[in-house]
Amino acid sequence: MSDKLYEEKTINSRGATHHLIRIKGEVAWKHHKWDGPAIIPHRKDSEFVKSYFLNGNEYDAEEYNSIMQEREGLPWYKQTGVNARH
C-alpha cells in the first residue's frame, strides 16, 4: 500500500485534457492543478473551456493567479513528516 497522501491522473475526455487529484481516503476524483489550468481544451469543438481548479473548487484566472502569488511552500498533501494532515 502506498504512503502517498494523494493520487494524480490526467485524462483526455470530450476534447479536453483534465488534471485530477484524489486525496487518500476519499472516493471522488477532483479537478486540480497547481501550475496552470486543470481543464485544457485541445479541440475547437470541445464543450470545455480553459478552467482553473484547486482541490475541486473552480476559480477564474484572476483569483487563481492571486492564490498562486500568496501561497508559500508545498500544499499540505504534498508535505511529508509530522505536520502533514491525514
N, CA, C and O atoms as a Tinker XYZ file with bonds, in Angstrom:
   344  protein
     1  N      0.836000   -1.181000    0.000000    73     2
     2  CA     0.000000    0.000000    0.000000    64     1     3
     3  C      0.878000    1.240000    0.000000    63     2     4     5
     4  O      1.912000    1.277000    0.666000    81     3
     5  N      0.469000    2.240000   -0.737000    73     3     6
     6  CA     1.245000    3.460000   -0.884000    64     5     7
     7  C      1.114000    4.365000    0.335000    63     6     8     9
     8  O      0.054000    4.434000    0.958000    81     7
     9  N      2.203000    5.060000    0.669000    73     7    10
    10  CA     2.180000    6.029000    1.754000    64     9    11
    11  C      1.828000    7.423000    1.258000    63    10    12    13
    12  O      1.757000    8.360000    2.054000    81    11
    13  N      1.607000    7.575000   -0.043000    73    11    14
    14  CA     1.270000    8.879000   -0.595000    64    13    15
    15  C     -0.078000    9.348000   -0.057000    63    14    16    17
    16  O     -0.989000    8.548000    0.159000    81    15
    17  N     -0.186000   10.642000    0.153000    73    15    18
    18  CA    -1.416000   11.222000    0.660000    64    17    19
    19  C     -2.397000   11.580000   -0.450000    63    18    20    21
    20  O     -3.518000   12.010000   -0.175000    81    19
    21  N     -1.981000   11.404000   -1.697000    73    19    22
    22  CA    -2.834000   11.746000   -2.819000    64    21    23
    23  C     -2.418000   10.957000   -4.049000    63    22    24    25
    24  O     -1.312000   10.419000   -4.116000    81    23
    25  N     -3.322000   10.895000   -5.022000    73    23    26
    26  CA    -3.032000   10.315000   -6.332000    64    25    27
    27  C     -3.366000   11.375000   -7.366000    63    26    28    29
    28  O     -4.305000   12.151000   -7.183000    81    27
    29  N     -2.610000   11.414000   -8.444000    73    27    30
    30  CA    -2.881000   12.327000   -9.547000    64    29    31
    31  C     -3.088000   11.522000  -10.812000    63    30    32    33
    32  O     -2.497000   10.456000  -10.983000    81    31
    33  N     -3.937000   12.040000  -11.707000    73    31    34
    34  CA    -4.042000   11.435000  -13.028000    64    33    35
    35  C     -4.494000   12.500000  -14.014000    63    34    36    37
    36  O     -5.121000   13.493000  -13.644000    81    35
    37  N     -4.164000   12.271000  -15.262000    73    35    38
    38  CA    -4.568000   13.145000  -16.351000    64    37    39
    39  C     -5.337000   12.300000  -17.350000    63    38    40    41
    40  O     -4.885000   11.225000  -17.744000    81    39
    41  N     -6.509000   12.793000  -17.761000    73    39    42
    42  CA    -7.314000   12.075000  -18.738000    64    41    43
    43  C     -7.676000   13.020000  -19.877000    63    42    44    45
    44  O     -7.711000   14.239000  -19.708000    81    43
    45  N     -7.941000   12.441000  -21.021000    73    43    46
    46  CA    -8.457000   13.186000  -22.163000    64    45    47
    47  C     -9.901000   12.758000  -22.357000    63    46    48    49
    48  O    -10.194000   11.577000  -22.545000    81    47
    49  N    -10.804000   13.739000  -22.311000    73    47    50
    50  CA   -12.215000   13.442000  -22.437000    64    49    51
    51  C    -12.928000   14.595000  -23.130000    63    50    52    53
    52  O    -12.742000   15.756000  -22.765000    81    51
    53  N    -13.733000   14.278000  -24.116000    73    51    54
    54  CA   -14.581000   15.225000  -24.828000    64    53    55
    55  C    -13.831000   16.472000  -25.280000    63    54    56    57
    56  O    -14.295000   17.599000  -25.105000    81    55
    57  N    -12.666000   16.239000  -25.865000    73    55    58
    58  CA   -11.912000   17.329000  -26.476000    64    57    59
    59  C    -11.080000   18.167000  -25.529000    63    58    60    61
    60  O    -10.657000   19.264000  -25.891000    81    59
    61  N    -10.831000   17.672000  -24.310000    73    59    62
    62  CA   -10.033000   18.438000  -23.355000    64    61    63
    63  C     -9.194000   17.502000  -22.485000    63    62    64    65
    64  O     -9.533000   16.337000  -22.273000    81    63
    65  N     -8.094000   18.053000  -21.993000    73    63    66
    66  CA    -7.255000   17.361000  -21.030000    64    65    67
    67  C     -7.710000   17.783000  -19.635000    63    66    68    69
    68  O     -7.872000   18.971000  -19.359000    81    67
    69  N     -7.913000   16.796000  -18.759000    73    67    70
    70  CA    -8.381000   17.049000  -17.394000    64    69    71
    71  C     -7.321000   16.559000  -16.411000    63    70    72    73
    72  O     -6.892000   15.407000  -16.468000    81    71
    73  N     -6.904000   17.449000  -15.508000    73    71    74
    74  CA    -5.948000   17.089000  -14.458000    64    73    75
    75  C     -6.745000   16.861000  -13.184000    63    74    76    77
    76  O     -7.487000   17.737000  -12.739000    81    75
    77  N     -6.585000   15.673000  -12.598000    73    75    78
    78  CA    -7.393000   15.261000  -11.453000    64    77    79
    79  C     -6.528000   14.842000  -10.279000    63    78    80    81
    80  O     -5.377000   14.438000  -10.447000    81    79
    81  N     -7.103000   14.944000   -9.085000    73    79    82
    82  CA    -6.429000   14.524000   -7.872000    64    81    83
    83  C     -7.449000   13.816000   -6.985000    63    82    84    85
    84  O     -8.633000   14.150000   -6.992000    81    83
    85  N     -6.970000   12.831000   -6.219000    73    83    86
    86  CA    -7.806000   12.170000   -5.215000    64    85    87
    87  C     -6.979000   12.074000   -3.938000    63    86    88    89
    88  O     -5.899000   11.484000   -3.915000    81    87
    89  N     -7.512000   12.665000   -2.889000    73    87    90
    90  CA    -6.835000   12.649000   -1.595000    64    89    91
    91  C     -7.041000   11.275000   -0.960000    63    90    92    93
    92  O     -8.116000   10.689000   -1.086000    81    91
    93  N     -6.020000   10.761000   -0.281000    73    91    94
    94  CA    -6.091000    9.456000    0.372000    64    93    95
    95  C     -7.314000    9.393000    1.282000    63    94    96    97
    96  O     -7.557000   10.302000    2.075000    81    95
    97  N     -8.068000    8.326000    1.160000    73    95    98
    98  CA    -9.256000    8.137000    1.964000    64    97    99
    99  C    -10.530000    8.664000    1.322000    63    98   100   101
   100  O    -11.629000    8.360000    1.787000    81    99
   101  N    -10.397000    9.448000    0.261000    73    99   102
   102  CA   -11.568000    9.962000   -0.440000    64   101   103
   103  C    -11.881000    9.064000   -1.627000    63   102   104   105
   104  O    -10.991000    8.396000   -2.154000    81   103
   105  N    -13.120000    9.045000   -2.043000    73   103   106
   106  CA   -13.550000    8.219000   -3.167000    64   105   107
   107  C    -13.492000    8.996000   -4.473000    63   106   108   109
   108  O    -13.056000    8.467000   -5.495000    81   107
   109  N    -13.925000   10.236000   -4.441000    73   107   110
   110  CA   -14.085000   11.025000   -5.666000    64   109   111
   111  C    -12.777000   11.658000   -6.134000    63   110   112   113
   112  O    -11.942000   12.072000   -5.330000    81   111
   113  N    -12.623000   11.720000   -7.453000    73   111   114
   114  CA   -11.551000   12.471000   -8.086000    64   113   115
   115  C    -12.034000   13.901000   -8.270000    63   114   116   117
   116  O    -13.208000   14.124000   -8.566000    81   115
   117  N    -11.133000   14.881000   -8.095000    73   115   118
   118  CA   -11.482000   16.296000   -8.238000    64   117   119
   119  C    -10.523000   16.938000   -9.233000    63   118   120   121
   120  O     -9.353000   16.563000   -9.313000    81   119
   121  N    -11.031000   17.914000   -9.994000    73   119   122
   122  CA   -10.146000   18.696000  -10.848000    64   121   123
   123  C     -9.194000   19.490000   -9.948000    63   122   124   125
   124  O     -9.605000   20.079000   -8.948000    81   123
   125  N     -7.918000   19.489000  -10.327000    73   123   126
   126  CA    -6.911000   20.183000   -9.525000    64   125   127
   127  C     -5.616000   20.295000  -10.315000    63   126   128   129
   128  O     -5.177000   19.346000  -10.964000    81   127
   129  N     -5.014000   21.480000  -10.244000    73   127   130
   130  CA    -3.663000   21.649000  -10.797000    64   129   131
   131  C     -3.056000   22.923000  -10.220000    63   130   132   133
   132  O     -3.644000   24.000000  -10.317000    81   131
   133  N     -1.874000   22.791000   -9.618000    73   131   134
   134  CA    -1.202000   23.932000   -9.006000    64   133   135
   135  C     -0.523000   24.839000  -10.021000    63   134   136   137
   136  O     -0.373000   26.032000   -9.755000    81   135
   137  N     -0.115000   24.333000  -11.154000    73   135   138
   138  CA     0.709000   25.143000  -12.052000    64   137   139
   139  C      0.037000   25.438000  -13.389000    63   138   140   141
   140  O      0.688000   25.405000  -14.433000    81   139
   141  N     -1.252000   25.723000  -13.359000    73   139   142
   142  CA    -1.961000   26.082000  -14.582000    64   141   143
   143  C     -3.387000   25.583000  -14.556000    63   142   144   145
   144  O     -3.864000   25.088000  -13.535000    81   143
   145  N     -4.066000   25.714000  -15.680000    73   143   146
   146  CA    -5.463000   25.274000  -15.721000    64   145   147
   147  C     -5.592000   23.762000  -15.570000    63   146   148   149
   148  O     -4.767000   23.002000  -16.078000    81   147
   149  N     -6.634000   23.339000  -14.869000    73   147   150
   150  CA    -6.890000   21.912000  -14.671000    64   149   151
   151  C     -7.649000   21.313000  -15.840000    63   150   152   153
   152  O     -7.614000   20.101000  -16.050000    81   151
   153  N     -8.340000   22.159000  -16.609000    73   151   154
   154  CA    -9.019000   21.712000  -17.826000    64   153   155
   155  C     -8.469000   22.535000  -18.985000    63   154   156   157
   156  O     -8.523000   23.765000  -18.980000    81   155
   157  N     -7.940000   21.825000  -19.975000    73   155   158
   158  CA    -7.338000   22.486000  -21.126000    64   157   159
   159  C     -7.946000   21.890000  -22.394000    63   158   160   161
   160  O     -7.655000   20.743000  -22.732000    81   159
   161  N     -8.787000   22.650000  -23.101000    73   159   162
   162  CA    -9.360000   22.133000  -24.345000    64   161   163
   163  C     -8.267000   21.945000  -25.400000    63   162   164   165
   164  O     -7.353000   22.763000  -25.497000    81   163
   165  N     -8.359000   20.874000  -26.187000    73   163   166
   166  CA    -7.385000   20.664000  -27.256000    64   165   167
   167  C     -8.063000   20.479000  -28.606000    63   166   168   169
   168  O     -7.402000   20.161000  -29.594000    81   167
   169  N     -9.376000   20.676000  -28.654000    73   167   170
   170  CA   -10.131000   20.654000  -29.909000    64   169   171
   171  C    -11.052000   21.855000  -29.950000    63   170   172   173
   172  O    -11.586000   22.274000  -28.924000    81   171
   173  N    -11.236000   22.403000  -31.132000    73   171   174
   174  CA   -12.120000   23.562000  -31.279000    64   173   175
   175  C    -13.553000   23.240000  -30.908000    63   174   176   177
   176  O    -14.281000   24.113000  -30.436000    81   175
   177  N    -13.968000   21.999000  -31.114000    73   175   178
   178  CA   -15.355000   21.619000  -30.821000    64   177   179
   179  C    -15.539000   21.091000  -29.397000    63   178   180   181
   180  O    -16.578000   20.510000  -29.084000    81   179
   181  N    -14.539000   21.289000  -28.532000    73   179   182
   182  CA   -14.658000   20.823000  -27.147000    64   181   183
   183  C    -15.755000   21.606000  -26.432000    63   182   184   185
   184  O    -15.917000   22.807000  -26.649000    81   183
   185  N    -16.499000   20.917000  -25.583000    73   183   186
   186  CA   -17.529000   21.586000  -24.789000    64   185   187
   187  C    -16.921000   22.302000  -23.589000    63   186   188   189
   188  O    -17.624000   23.020000  -22.878000    81   187
   189  N    -15.621000   22.117000  -23.356000    73   187   190
   190  CA   -14.939000   22.713000  -22.212000    64   189   191
   191  C    -14.163000   23.957000  -22.609000    63   190   192   193
   192  O    -13.765000   24.115000  -23.763000    81   191
   193  N    -13.955000   24.836000  -21.639000    73   191   194
   194  CA   -13.090000   25.998000  -21.792000    64   193   195
   195  C    -11.956000   25.857000  -20.784000    63   194   196   197
   196  O    -12.061000   25.092000  -19.825000    81   195
   197  N    -10.879000   26.592000  -21.005000    73   195   198
   198  CA    -9.761000   26.549000  -20.064000    64   197   199
   199  C    -10.282000   26.956000  -18.686000    63   198   200   201
   200  O    -10.867000   28.028000  -18.530000    81   199
   201  N    -10.066000   26.094000  -17.684000    73   199   202
   202  CA   -10.614000   26.325000  -16.349000    64   201   203
   203  C     -9.582000   26.007000  -15.278000    63   202   204   205
   204  O     -8.807000   25.058000  -15.397000    81   203
   205  N     -9.590000   26.817000  -14.236000    73   203   206
   206  CA    -8.649000   26.680000  -13.128000    64   205   207
   207  C     -9.362000   26.091000  -11.916000    63   206   208   209
   208  O    -10.410000   26.584000  -11.497000    81   207
   209  N     -8.782000   25.032000  -11.359000    73   207   210
   210  CA    -9.341000   24.363000  -10.183000    64   209   211
   211  C     -8.248000   24.073000   -9.175000    63   210   212   213
   212  O     -7.118000   23.747000   -9.538000    81   211
   213  N     -8.597000   24.195000   -7.911000    73   211   214
   214  CA    -7.751000   23.740000   -6.807000    64   213   215
   215  C     -8.622000   22.892000   -5.902000    63   214   216   217
   216  O     -9.600000   23.378000   -5.334000    81   215
   217  N     -8.270000   21.638000   -5.770000    73   215   218
   218  CA    -8.990000   20.679000   -4.926000    64   217   219
   219  C    -10.497000   20.679000   -5.210000    63   218   220   221
   220  O    -11.313000   20.628000   -4.290000    81   219
   221  N    -10.844000   20.737000   -6.483000    73   219   222
   222  CA   -12.243000   20.651000   -6.880000    64   221   223
   223  C    -12.987000   21.971000   -6.908000    63   222   224   225
   224  O    -14.134000   22.019000   -7.352000    81   223
   225  N    -12.364000   23.040000   -6.446000    73   223   226
   226  CA   -13.002000   24.359000   -6.452000    64   225   227
   227  C    -12.547000   25.153000   -7.667000    63   226   228   229
   228  O    -11.349000   25.271000   -7.926000    81   227
   229  N    -13.498000   25.694000   -8.408000    73   227   230
   230  CA   -13.168000   26.438000   -9.626000    64   229   231
   231  C    -12.906000   27.900000   -9.299000    63   230   232   233
   232  O    -13.591000   28.496000   -8.468000    81   231
   233  N    -11.908000   28.470000   -9.963000    73   231   234
   234  CA   -11.533000   29.873000   -9.802000    64   233   235
   235  C    -11.397000   30.493000  -11.179000    63   234   236   237
   236  O    -11.035000   29.813000  -12.139000    81   235
   237  N    -11.692000   31.808000  -11.280000    73   235   238
   238  CA   -11.396000   32.469000  -12.542000    64   237   239
   239  C     -9.891000   32.748000  -12.563000    63   238   240   241
   240  O     -9.218000   32.608000  -11.542000    81   239
   241  N     -9.370000   33.140000  -13.717000    73   239   242
   242  CA    -7.917000   33.292000  -13.878000    64   241   243
   243  C     -7.340000   34.300000  -12.889000    63   242   244   245
   244  O     -6.245000   34.089000  -12.369000    81   243
   245  N     -8.050000   35.384000  -12.621000    73   243   246
   246  CA    -7.553000   36.413000  -11.701000    64   245   247
   247  C     -7.462000   35.878000  -10.264000    63   246   248   249
   248  O     -6.457000   36.090000   -9.586000    81   247
   249  N     -8.505000   35.191000   -9.806000    73   247   250
   250  CA    -8.491000   34.604000   -8.458000    64   249   251
   251  C     -7.375000   33.578000   -8.332000    63   250   252   253
   252  O     -6.638000   33.561000   -7.346000    81   251
   253  N     -7.260000   32.721000   -9.345000    73   251   254
   254  CA    -6.246000   31.669000   -9.343000    64   253   255
   255  C     -4.844000   32.283000   -9.246000    63   254   256   257
   256  O     -4.027000   31.840000   -8.439000    81   255
   257  N     -4.568000   33.298000  -10.063000    73   255   258
   258  CA    -3.249000   33.939000  -10.043000    64   257   259
   259  C     -2.971000   34.594000   -8.698000    63   258   260   261
   260  O     -1.836000   34.567000   -8.221000    81   259
   261  N     -3.986000   35.179000   -8.084000    73   259   262
   262  CA    -3.823000   35.786000   -6.764000    64   261   263
   263  C     -3.467000   34.719000   -5.721000    63   262   264   265
   264  O     -2.573000   34.928000   -4.901000    81   263
   265  N     -4.158000   33.589000   -5.751000    73   263   266
   266  CA    -3.870000   32.491000   -4.823000    64   265   267
   267  C     -2.443000   31.986000   -5.019000    63   266   268   269
   268  O     -1.737000   31.721000   -4.046000    81   267
   269  N     -2.022000   31.855000   -6.269000    73   267   270
   270  CA    -0.682000   31.347000   -6.558000    64   269   271
   271  C      0.393000   32.305000   -6.063000    63   270   272   273
   272  O      1.452000   31.861000   -5.622000    81   271
   273  N      0.143000   33.609000   -6.127000    73   271   274
   274  CA     1.123000   34.589000   -5.653000    64   273   275
   275  C      1.233000   34.588000   -4.138000    63   274   276   277
   276  O      2.295000   34.892000   -3.595000    81   275
   277  N      0.141000   34.246000   -3.444000    73   275   278
   278  CA     0.119000   34.282000   -1.985000    64   277   279
   279  C      0.623000   33.013000   -1.326000    63   278   280   281
   280  O      1.001000   33.039000   -0.154000    81   279
   281  N      0.638000   31.907000   -2.046000    73   279   282
   282  CA     0.983000   30.641000   -1.395000    64   281   283
   283  C      2.476000   30.528000   -1.151000    63   282   284   285
   284  O      3.297000   31.103000   -1.866000    81   283
   285  N      2.797000   29.772000   -0.125000    73   283   286
   286  CA     4.186000   29.509000    0.228000    64   285   287
   287  C      4.368000   28.016000    0.399000    63   286   288   289
   288  O      3.530000   27.351000    1.008000    81   287
   289  N      5.435000   27.494000   -0.123000    73   287   290
   290  CA     5.754000   26.088000    0.070000    64   289   291
   291  C      4.805000   25.141000   -0.627000    63   290   292   293
   292  O      4.069000   25.528000   -1.535000    81   291
   293  N      4.832000   23.901000   -0.194000    73   291   294
   294  CA     4.025000   22.845000   -0.781000    64   293   295
   295  C      2.634000   22.797000   -0.159000    63   294   296   297
   296  O      2.470000   23.164000    1.005000    81   295
   297  N      1.633000   22.352000   -0.911000    73   295   298
   298  CA     0.321000   22.148000   -0.305000    64   297   299
   299  C      0.407000   21.051000    0.758000    63   298   300   301
   300  O      1.321000   20.227000    0.729000    81   299
   301  N     -0.543000   21.039000    1.693000    73   299   302
   302  CA    -0.470000   20.104000    2.819000    64   301   303
   303  C     -0.360000   18.654000    2.390000    63   302   304   305
   304  O      0.311000   17.870000    3.060000    81   303
   305  N     -1.007000   18.269000    1.281000    73   303   306
   306  CA    -0.999000   16.862000    0.896000    64   305   307
   307  C      0.298000   16.433000    0.228000    63   306   308   309
   308  O      0.502000   15.241000   -0.002000    81   307
   309  N      1.181000   17.379000   -0.090000    73   307   310
   310  CA     2.483000   17.015000   -0.647000    64   309   311
   311  C      3.588000   17.086000    0.407000    63   310   312   313
   312  O      4.732000   16.727000    0.128000    81   311
   313  N      3.260000   17.538000    1.594000    73   311   314
   314  CA     4.252000   17.632000    2.655000    64   313   315
   315  C      4.489000   16.258000    3.261000    63   314   316   317
   316  O      3.612000   15.395000    3.251000    81   315
   317  N      5.669000   16.080000    3.777000    73   315   318
   318  CA     5.977000   14.844000    4.482000    64   317   319
   319  C      6.305000   15.189000    5.922000    63   318   320   321
   320  O      6.650000   16.327000    6.238000    81   319
   321  N      6.198000   14.228000    6.764000    73   319   322
   322  CA     6.583000   14.449000    8.155000    64   321   323
   323  C      5.404000   14.650000    9.081000    63   322   324   325
   324  O      4.257000   14.372000    8.733000    81   323
   325  N      5.709000   15.137000   10.260000    73   323   326
   326  CA     4.747000   15.230000   11.350000    64   325   327
   327  C      3.619000   16.214000   11.059000    63   326   328   329
   328  O      2.484000   15.977000   11.473000    81   327
   329  N      3.896000   17.293000   10.369000    73   327   330
   330  CA     2.897000   18.342000   10.179000    64   329   331
   331  C      1.890000   18.053000    9.087000    63   330   332   333
   332  O      0.920000   18.796000    8.940000    81   331
   333  N      2.088000   17.009000    8.326000    73   331   334
   334  CA     1.160000   16.696000    7.233000    64   333   335
   335  C     -0.171000   16.212000    7.810000    63   334   336   337
   336  O     -0.198000   15.391000    8.727000    81   335
   337  N     -1.274000   16.731000    7.260000    73   335   338
   338  CA    -2.609000   16.306000    7.679000    64   337   339
   339  C     -2.907000   14.924000    7.110000    63   338   340   341
   340  O     -2.357000   14.543000    6.076000    81   339
   341  N     -3.767000   14.183000    7.774000    73   339   342
   342  CA    -4.170000   12.864000    7.277000    64   341   343
   343  C     -5.622000   12.846000    7.025000    63   342   344
   344  O     -6.163000   11.825000    6.602000    81   343
